[in-house]
Amino acid sequence: MPATAQSHQPRRRRRTSRLLVAAATVVTAGALAAAALPASASTGADARGHGGHGKGHGRYQDVQLLSFNDLHGNLEPPAGSSGRVTEVQPDGTTKTIDAGGIEYLATHLREAREGNRYSITAAGGDMVGASPLLSGLFHDEPTIEALNKLDLDVTSVGNHEFDEGARELARLQNGGCHPTEGCYTDKEFEGADFPYLAANVLDEKTGKPLLKPYWVWKQRGVKVGFIGVTLQGTPNIVSAEGVKGLQFKDEVETINKYAKELQRQGVKSIVALIHEGGFPASSSYNYDCDSPGAGDGISGPIVDIAKNITPQVDALVTGHTHNAYVCTIPDPAGNPRMVTSASSFGRLYTDTTLTYDRATGDIARTSVKSANHVVTRDVPKAPDMTRLIDRWSTLAAPIGNRPIGYVSADIDRNGTESPLGDLIADAQFAYGRTQDPETDLALMNPGGIRAPLTYAASGAEGDGVVTYAEGFTVQPFANTVNLGDYTGAQLIQVLKEQVSGPNEASPKILQISSGLTYTLDLTKSGADRVVTDSIRLNGAPIDPTATYRVASNSFLAGGGDGFTTLGEGTNELVGADDLAAFAQYLTANSSATDPITPPAADRITVVQ
């Protein structure tokens, strides 16, 4: 087991053992119950050990758990809607707040830790991957360096930790220069000071976990165990090459297995870090998820997972869906248990109080409380993070500052069909035509569009200018644009896979190039939501027996996101990377005097 964690002021840097390949202010309080602790727990700070004052320890000790998830390498404040959160006001209205940026996150976390000797910082996965250019250009070494400075204690892996495969994940953990690009500075990359946990990710050959399955935090007799998993469906949303040789096991079975193991080791207080999440009924970060009852305000995969994880686990830190919630969901014994998520991109952090009973070694679950806090930008920037950003920005600037196009207004990625989705699909269609004039259409997965294009300048480039760095932030995956032949019947099936099979509960609506139109009837269920007779290409019905040449990124062409039929293409042609195709299109179709206007996003007719 890793060494005992130290207090944060001062705090020694630690190295994990080498692993295998491998304010705005507070949300509604989220207290689990009104049940009182024993009298000894309320006799003052010295009796309970708050802040660690006094020579002795009381029976009950509050442990602060600070958590966040889905940072995705967003070191600089994210732009547009990706850099804002929504807050419900007392009168029921909402307002938006600018949020995020590692300089501000560091300040908020450090202020939150003040006076708390018993403080742990944990994360729910996707710390890296799909990152802006400042981090992504350097294979996310800057983000790992920032998380080390942030004193992150532990994180689960997420699906994006596998974007570049198990070997690259191992390098992020253990250090070393990039195998093909070498060292970016005069110092060798040291790797993460915190352990990545991957309890449900197994090496196919050995059957053993790829990385450590769990980790135990210890402080003055207090022990809290952490089990980390990613969603079992990771292979469906990561390129086949990224998960080659790996197995992804059931989240509940894995957590329950290692909870028993921790119990056998005498660790009774357990937190699960789960890179899977839910969908709250409101997008406001301070929505009361437990109104009218426990867990009533949330749906999605995390609900069933939470209801089946052993009661031995005291709290769940989740992620993946990029939503904000502080909920209680009943465990298998029917008792409420805290389940949290802090949105994404470093815009929020969660502060959870776990009251540790020294007599039993367990958490007094009825006293657990939790709240999400906004990472506002009205606090001082952390100087060490500013220096880190400046250093890496200097290296990235020659590439990132290059203009690649012009826009007349913000081009957003939100909605069933988005203006930016249409623009990217059109760019891939145009690129496909340069490779094969017989290309008929292009399809783009919405999850591959990571940020909007904003009109306001992000630096010194001027309003309306799209830089390479901004384009990289939109499409950071380095997929290629591939061509494949499909029958009309297969094309129809692809569109129906948007709302059926693994995508039935949470549809993934492909963004489509100009000329393709159809009706999406959301009053129906399953595959019937795509109205077959409405599908047209340039006004003509799709012929089930004809052959159509389709452009898509390599992730989709490999059957990703549940689009198995797209993995059945023939006469394949692998092209250049998708960002190059996007940049080429913007450069060819815009200028300072004739910028691109946001597409109308009217190719899909939605019936609700």
Secondary structure by P-SEA (a helix, b strand, c coil): ccccccccccbbbbbccccccccccccccccccccccccccccccccccccccccccccbbbbbbbbccccccccccccccccbbbbbcccccccccccccaaaaaaaaaaaaccccbbbbbbccccccccccccccccaaaaaaaaaaacccbbbbccccccccaaaaaaaaccccccccccccccccccccbbbbbcccccccccccccccbbbbbcccbbbbbbbbcccccccccccccccccccccaaaaaaaaaaaaaaacccbbbbbccbbbbcccccccccccccccccccccaaaaaaacccccccbbbcccccbbbbbbbbccccbbbbbbbccccccbbbbbbbbbccccccccccccccccccccccccccaaaaaaaaaaaaaaccccccccccccccccccccccaaaaaaaaaaaaaaaaacccccbbbbbccccccccccccccccccccccaaaaaaacccccccccccccaaaaaaaaaaccccccccccbbbbbcccbbbbbbccccccccccccccccccccccccbbbbbbbcccccccccccccccccccccccccaaaaaaaaaaacccccccccccccccccccc
